[in-house]
Amino acid sequence: MERINVIGMNLEELRRLMQSLGEADYRADQLFNWIYKKRIETFYQMSNFSLLLRRKITSLADIGRLQLARLTSSPSKTTQKFLFELDDGHFIESVYMKDRERITLCISSQVGCPLNCAFCATGKMGFVRNLSVGELVEQVIFIQRYLNIDATNIVFMGMGEPFLNYDNVLDACDIISHENGIAIGKRKITISTAGVVPRIKQFIEENRKYKLAISLNAADNETRSRLMPINERYPLPQLMQVARDYQSRTKARLTFEYVLIKGVNDRIADARKLKDLLTGFQCKLNIIPYNSIDNEFSAPVEQSINAFIQPFLAMNIVISVRRSKGSDIQAACGQLYAATLKP
Ligand code: SAH
């Protein structure tokens, strides 16, 4: 019989597991707390379970499946990149980032990615498969346990497109935010999408409380199509329409990301177009200077970054330039690539 992995199971599923063992429902709540909050490594640590029950669970279930294949740290250890091997031999990466009191974990949603954005390393790998709920949640559990820290923020900005793995990503978020477990608030969990319009609509319909970020990366349709093939499928006007819907329906502040690439989308004219596009939004604009992955594109010079942000300073939006952490260990935005890495 195939072994069960309790990491990734929600309360309902743990209840069914406990029922199958002839146990009462409250045992499932206890188990949930042990695995997600107390971060046990073996079921024998569950001191409020009888020894017999601990033995029974041990015989049929595991607590997680990820293998740490490699850990790369920046000199100050404020950025650390985890390479995990999955149980079918594929690899994913997750990134730990510490900035004073804020500890952010950047989580992967897929092995590879089918979207093939021109500037992104993950896209070069092609698409392998979606991650399971267990693999999504365990990235958080593993790093918290390994570094003995409590993350304050989760961002789905690692490898993959979270909205092409919608159900698993949302199920994982529901576990990560559950107050009897990891308990990271819904507003501290950000899902970043390249613009899968039907799934953004679904996200709005379902009234999900997680934060949404949209990777815009260009302010006109042609440039966006050149950089992001998904724009052919869901063109910029459609994407902006659903973004407006999101804003009017949820009243939550949307984040737009914009990878700034030298000579491609970093000119004053681009900034003006972007300004027009964002007029009427109460949003955050996250400017991400391009992190080099090959010779096709270059990072913008400091001067053009400063010039680019000028038109936005007078607007009713929060603008930030994401000075990339982790570029020295290839852990910055868009640099995650774990296809052929064999430790
Ligand atoms: N697929 C999702 C999440 C993964 S990428 C999405 O597209 O949003 C997370 C962010 O990193 C996106 O905003 C993406 O545009 C950006 N990014 C990708 N490659 C990059 C690179 N080489 N340099 C800087 N940012 C990059």
Boltz pocket constraint, residues with backbone or C-beta under 6 A from the ligand:
constraints:
  - pocket:
      binder: B
      contacts: [[A, 119], [A, 120], [A, 121], [A, 156], [A, 157], [A, 158], [A, 159], [A, 160], [A, 161], [A, 162], [A, 192], [A, 193], [A, 194], [A, 195], [A, 213], [A, 214], [A, 215], [A, 217], [A, 257], [A, 258], [A, 259], [A, 288], [A, 289], [A, 290], [A, 291], [A, 292], [A, 293], [A, 333], [A, 334], [A, 335]]
      max_distance: 6.0
